[in-house]
Amino acid sequence: MDFTAASFATNTIQSGPEDGAPLVLLHSLGGDLSTWDPVLPQLPETLRIVRINLRGHGKTECPPPPYSMGSMIREVEQSLDNQNIRDAVVVGIGLGGLVAQGLAVKRLDQVRALVLVNTAAKLGHPPHWQAMIDEINGGGKSDLAKRLMPLWFHRAALKDGLEGPALDVFEQTNSEGLAGALDAIKGTDFYTPTAGLRLPCLGIAGAEDRFVPNDMTRETTSLIPGSDFVLLRKSGHLPPQDQPEAFALHLTEFLVRIGHASSAPT
C-alpha cells in the first residue's frame, strides 16, 4: 500500500510503499524537507522514502543552543525507532552527512549503507564556525545567507535563480537552530569512527561547491573500504536542487548495485 504521511512531532514525511526498502534523507545546514523535492519523482517507486528535518530546522522544536552532534543524531535515531525503520540507506548533505556518519557508527541495525554528499568527517575549523555563530547571534542571518549562496551554487545556477528556494529556507530557519547546529558542527570530528565503518558507501560531491571542497568528501568516503565516489560537474553544495537528474541517477545506480532497489529512475 502506498502512503504519504507527515508527523510534526518528529517532523518527518514519508512517501512510497510502507513495506518498501527505506531511504532516509537528511538535509544540509539551513535546509529542510523541501531540499529533496526535485529528486523525489525521479527515484524508484519501490522505495519507502523518509525525509527528516534536523533539530532547529523546518518545523522541529528549537531548543536553545548550543547543540551537540550527539543530540542531533539521537533525535534522528529516535525518529527511525518510532517508525520501526531498520536497514535503511541514509543520505546526508553537509550537516546531514555528519549526522548520517554518527548514526551509522551508533546504530548499524538502522543503517545498511551511506550516501555522503558534500560533507566530511570533520568540517572546517572552529573559529570559522564561531564567526558564523556570532554573525547570526548579532542579527546577520540574512546577510550570511546571501553570502553563502555564491559558495553553494555555481554561476549558471545563480544566473537561472536556482538558489532562490535554498535562500528562502535558510532565511526562514530559526536563528537559534542555525547557531545550535553550527555549534554541533564545530565540535565534531568523526575521522576515526568513520574509518571504522564497514558498509556500502557512495560519496557525491559537486565540483563547484566552495563551502565543502570536493576533496574533503572524497577523502572521507575513502575512509570506508570499498566505497565509491562521484563528482558532479556544474553542481555545488546542493546537487538535489541544481542537478536533480544526475543526482537521482547516481543514487539509484548505487541502490540497485547494493540490492536496495531494482529499477532505474522513471
Secondary structure, DSSP 4 states (H G I P E B T S, - for coil): -EEEEEETTTTEEEEEETTSEEEEEE--TT--GGGGTTTGGGS-TTEEEEEEPPTTSTTS--PPSP--HHHHHHHHHHHHHHTT--SEEEEEETHHHHHHHHHHHH-TTTEEEEEEES--SS-S-HHHHHHHHHHHHTT-HHHHHHHHHHHHS-HHHHHTTTTHHHHHHHHHS-HHHHHHHHHHHHT---HHHHHT--S-EEEEEETT-SSS-HHHHHHHHHTSTT-EEEEETT--S-HHHHSHHHHHHHHHHHHHHTTS--S---
